[in-house]
Every structure is written in structure tokens, then in C-alpha cells.
């Protein structure tokens, strides 16, 4: 019984494959068109794709060309070839600028680049490209229904850029490159003033200032102690209820003691 059932499944599969090959090789463009739409609507994008490719060349300049190219671009998107899909959507906008689908396709260019944005530890060129495409869309269609989605996606992408920059700054601290850590955290906070990493960055900048001062040569120690104490004041003023407050206060006490020692030795 199992063998009969398996044979039946294989027979159906071979029959379907044979039917598809006939459609691919057919000279009947109406059949190809109908089957391409059918495959697309059934989610069989890998079958619809080569048919759309043939049909676009045949129907170029006709009324059907616009819809064919639109579905062709979405085939790439649903097949998760986002680089090619972004190119297809871009070509659609250039070829059919007056289409009622042009706005959607312009939005999809940004979506494809968003999909190509990698995890924060990797190169973020595609993330920057996605942000630029989203911002371009908002500039072109400020009243679009997609604007809120664009803004949310841009926020997500900026968070990814912020995470990468934050980890880079933290690495300077981990490797005891305190001066570079201070500069890096300052630049990071200037570029991402509303980042969720602000509190931790301010604390780590204080930590880097503290360690730089404590480990400094005598000729620069007093100056760097004062700078670290300023970093403490800035941190406490901004985050009076911080989870890092107790540690920050211990740094400050150590700085006061070290400063007193320096003053006594210089008197």
C-alpha cells in the first residue's frame, strides 16, 4: 500500500513537472501569461519568474508590461534576492514614473535595502544605504501611508548603527586605550544623542577618564583628575538614579583622595 501511495505521489510530481516544462516551451503567450499569474498567486514564484522574464520582453511597450514588471520585481523579493529586487523596483519607478504603483515600488526599494542590512558586528554600508533610501522616500512622498513605517524602520536602522559604534567605543576601554575611549564615546553621543546607550556611555566615559587619571604620569595627573571629576559631575547631573551611581561615587571618592595626595606632595 505504501509503495502504491509513493508511486502515486511521484506520478503527480512528474506530471506537474512535465506540465510546467510544456508551459515554458510553449509558443502560446496567452497561456504563458495566464500560468505566470496563476503560479504567482499560488506563491510558486520560482515557476512564475522565468515566465515573467520571457513575457516582459514580448509585452514591452504594451498595457500588460507594467503589471508584468511589477510582479517580476516581487518575485525577486519573495525569493529573498533583495539586491536584485531593489534593482527591479528601481527600474520599475524609472520606467513607469506615472504608475499608481510607483510610490509602492519606491517604498519597496527601501524595504529591500532594510532586509539586506546585516547584524551590527558586520559592515554597515547596506544599513546606511537603507536609511538613505527611506529618507528619499519620505522626501518624495511626505504624505504617503508608508511614512510612519519608514520612520520606524529608520529608527531600527539607526539603533543598529548606534550599537556598532557603542561597541567600538567600549572596545577602546576594554583594551585600556582610555584617551581613544573618551574621544570615541564623546563623538558617539554627539552623533546619537537619543541613543538607548546614552547612560552607559556616559558612565563608561567617566570610567575611562578615571582610569586615565589614576594611571597617568605625575606631570598630567592633576589635570586629568580634574577632568575625571567633571565627568563624574556631568554623569550624576544627567543620571541621578542610575544603576551605575554607586560605582561612579566610588570613582569620585578615589579621585578626591588622589587629588589630596597630589596637593600634599606639591605643597
C-alpha positions in Angstrom: 0.0 0.0 0.0 2.8 2.3 0.9 4.5 1.6 -2.4 1.3 2.4 -4.3 1.0 5.7 -2.5 4.6 6.6 -3.2 4.2 5.8 -6.8 1.1 8.0 -7.0 3.0 10.9 -5.4 5.9 10.5 -7.8 3.5 10.3 -10.7 1.8 13.5 -9.7 5.1 15.2 -9.3 6.4 14.1 -12.7 3.1 15.1 -14.3 3.3 18.6 -12.8 6.9 19.0 -13.8 6.0 17.9 -17.3 3.2 20.3 -17.5 5.4 23.2 -16.3 8.0 22.3 -19.0 5.3 22.4 -21.6 4.3 25.9 -20.4 7.9 27.1 -20.5 8.4 25.8 -24.1 5.0 26.9 -25.3 4.7 29.5 -28.1 1.2 30.4 -26.8 1.9 33.7 -25.0 -1.6 33.9 -23.6 -1.1 30.5 -21.9 2.2 31.7 -20.5 0.7 34.9 -19.2 -2.2 33.1 -17.5 0.1 30.4 -16.0 2.6 33.0 -14.8 -0.2 34.9 -13.0 -1.5 31.6 -11.6 1.9 30.5 -10.3 2.5 33.9 -8.7 -0.9 33.9 -7.0 -0.2 30.4 -5.7 3.1 31.5 -4.3 5.1 29.5 -6.7 7.4 32.4 -7.5 10.3 30.2 -8.8 7.9 28.9 -11.5 6.4 32.3 -12.3 9.8 34.0 -12.5 11.2 32.6 -15.9 7.7 33.1 -17.4 7.6 36.8 -16.4 11.1 37.1 -17.8 10.0 35.9 -21.2 6.7 37.8 -21.2 8.3 41.2 -20.3 10.4 41.0 -23.5 7.3 40.1 -25.5 4.9 42.7 -24.0 7.4 45.6 -23.7 5.5 48.8 -24.6 2.0 47.3 -24.2 -0.5 47.8 -21.4 0.5 44.5 -19.8 4.1 45.4 -19.4 3.6 47.5 -16.3 1.9 44.8 -14.3 4.3 42.1 -15.5 7.3 44.1 -14.4 5.7 44.8 -11.0 5.1 41.1 -10.4 8.5 40.3 -11.7 10.1 42.6 -9.0 8.0 41.0 -6.3 9.1 37.5 -7.4 12.7 38.5 -6.6 11.5 40.0 -3.3 9.6 36.8 -2.3 12.5 34.7 -3.4 14.6 36.8 -1.0 17.0 38.1 -3.6 16.8 41.6 -2.1 19.6 43.1 -4.1 18.0 42.2 -7.4 14.6 43.0 -6.1 15.7 46.5 -5.2 17.1 46.9 -8.7 13.8 45.7 -10.2 11.7 48.1 -8.1 14.1 50.9 -9.0 13.8 50.1 -12.7 10.0 50.0 -12.4 10.0 53.5 -10.9 12.2 54.8 -13.7 10.3 53.0 -16.5 6.8 53.7 -15.1 7.1 57.0 -13.1 3.4 57.9 -13.6 2.1 54.4 -12.5 -0.1 54.2 -9.4 2.3 51.6 -8.2 5.4 53.9 -8.4 5.0 55.0 -4.8 4.8 51.5 -3.5 7.8 50.4 -5.6 9.8 53.4 -4.3 9.0 52.3 -0.8 10.0 48.7 -1.6 13.5 49.8 -2.7 14.0 50.9 0.9 12.4 47.7 2.3 14.8 45.6 0.2 17.8 47.5 1.5 16.4 47.2 5.0 16.3 43.4 4.5 19.9 43.5 3.4 21.1 45.3 6.5 23.3 42.9 8.4 23.8 42.4 12.1 25.7 45.2 13.9 29.0 43.4 14.1 29.3 43.4 10.2 29.9 46.2 7.7 27.0 48.7 7.8 27.2 50.1 4.3 23.8 48.5 3.4 22.3 49.9 6.6 23.4 53.4 5.6 22.0 52.8 2.1 18.7 51.7 3.6 18.4 54.8 5.7 19.2 57.0 2.7 16.5 55.2 0.6 13.9 55.6 3.4 14.7 59.2 3.8 14.5 59.7 0.0 11.1 58.1 0.0 9.8 60.4 2.8 11.1 63.4 0.8 9.3 62.2 -2.4 6.1 61.2 -0.7 5.7 63.2 2.6 2.0 62.4 2.8 2.3 58.7 2.0 0.7 56.0 4.1 4.1 54.4 4.3 5.8 57.3 6.0 5.2 56.0 9.6 6.7 52.7 8.6 9.7 54.4 7.0 10.3 56.4 10.2 10.1 53.3 12.4 12.4 51.3 10.1 14.9 54.2 10.1 14.8 54.2 13.9 15.6 50.5 13.8 18.5 51.0 11.4 19.9 53.9 13.5 19.8 51.7 16.6 21.9 49.1 14.7 24.5 51.8 13.7 24.4 53.1 17.3 25.1 49.6 18.7 28.1 49.1 16.4 29.5 52.5 17.4 28.9 51.9 21.1 30.7 48.5 21.0 33.6 50.1 19.1 33.9 52.8 21.8 33.7 50.2 24.5 36.4 48.1 22.9 38.9 51.1 23.4 38.1 50.9 27.1 38.5 47.2 27.2 41.9 47.4 25.6 42.9 50.1 28.0 43.1 52.8 25.3 41.5 55.3 27.6 42.1 58.5 25.6 40.6 57.0 22.5 37.7 55.6 24.5 36.8 59.1 25.8 37.0 60.7 22.4 35.0 57.8 20.8 32.3 58.0 23.4 32.0 61.8 23.0 31.7 61.5 19.2 29.2 58.7 19.6 27.0 60.7 21.9 27.2 63.7 19.6 26.1 61.6 16.6 23.4 59.6 18.5 22.1 62.0 21.3 18.9 60.0 21.8 20.5 56.5 21.9 19.4 53.9 24.4 23.1 53.5 25.2 23.5 57.1 26.5 23.5 56.4 30.2 26.0 53.5 29.9 28.1 55.5 27.5 28.3 58.5 29.9 29.3 56.1 32.7 32.0 54.4 30.6 33.3 57.7 29.6 33.6 58.6 33.3 35.3 55.2 33.9 37.8 55.9 31.1 38.5 59.3 32.5 39.0 57.9 35.9 41.4 55.1 34.8 43.3 57.6 32.6 43.8 59.9 35.6 44.7 57.2 38.1 47.2 55.6 35.7 48.6 58.9 34.4 52.2 60.2 34.7 52.7 62.6 37.6 53.0 65.7 35.3 49.5 65.2 33.9 47.8 63.6 36.8 46.2 66.7 38.4 44.8 67.9 35.1 43.3 64.5 34.4 41.9 64.1 37.9 40.0 67.4 37.4 38.7 66.2 34.0 37.5 62.9 35.5 35.8 64.8 38.3 34.0 66.9 35.8 32.9 63.7 34.0 31.5 62.5 37.3 29.5 65.7 37.9 28.1 65.5 34.3 27.1 61.9 34.8 25.4 62.5 38.2 23.6 65.5 36.9 22.2 63.6 34.0 21.5 60.2 35.7 20.9 60.8 39.4 19.1 57.4 39.7 21.5 55.4 37.6 22.3 51.8 38.3 25.9 52.9 37.9 25.7 55.6 40.6 27.4 53.6 43.4 30.4 52.8 41.2 30.6 56.3 39.9 30.6 57.6 43.5 33.5 55.2 44.4 35.5 56.7 41.5 34.8 60.2 42.7 36.0 59.3 46.2 39.1 57.8 44.9 39.7 60.9 42.8 39.3 63.2 45.8 41.8 61.1 47.8 44.3 61.1 44.9 43.9 64.8 44.4 44.6 65.4 48.1 47.7 63.3 47.9 48.9 65.3 44.9 48.3 68.6 46.6 50.1 67.5 49.7 53.1 66.2 47.7 53.3 69.5 45.8 53.0 71.7 48.9 
